[in-house]
Amino acid sequence: MSYLDKLKNKLDSFSTYRSELKKKLILSTEEQSKRINICNSCEFLFTPTRSCKKCGCFVDAKATLASSECPMTKWPKIIVSED
């Protein structure tokens, strides 16, 4: 994945984060911790910035979003009702 693709992913992720934060589609702390633990043990985690070497996203932010998923299929997106 090119640098520009990773930058686009980061911008898209930020936009999604803002949108989902407004809709309260943020995962529970427990679910976030599960995802972050998976990322912490992943070979694609770039620890100085805590970003994913595959998609370029910041894993701590991405792990909070219900609609996000790991590009390596290590954790899926979760469908949350907006009710």
Secondary structure as GFF3:
##gff-version 3
##sequence-region A 1 83
A	DSSP	alpha_helix	3	23	.	.	.	ID=ss1
A	DSSP	alpha_helix	29	40	.	.	.	ID=ss2
A	DSSP	beta_strand	45	46	.	.	.	ID=ss3
A	DSSP	beta_strand	51	52	.	.	.	ID=ss4
A	DSSP	alpha_helix	59	62	.	.	.	ID=ss5
###
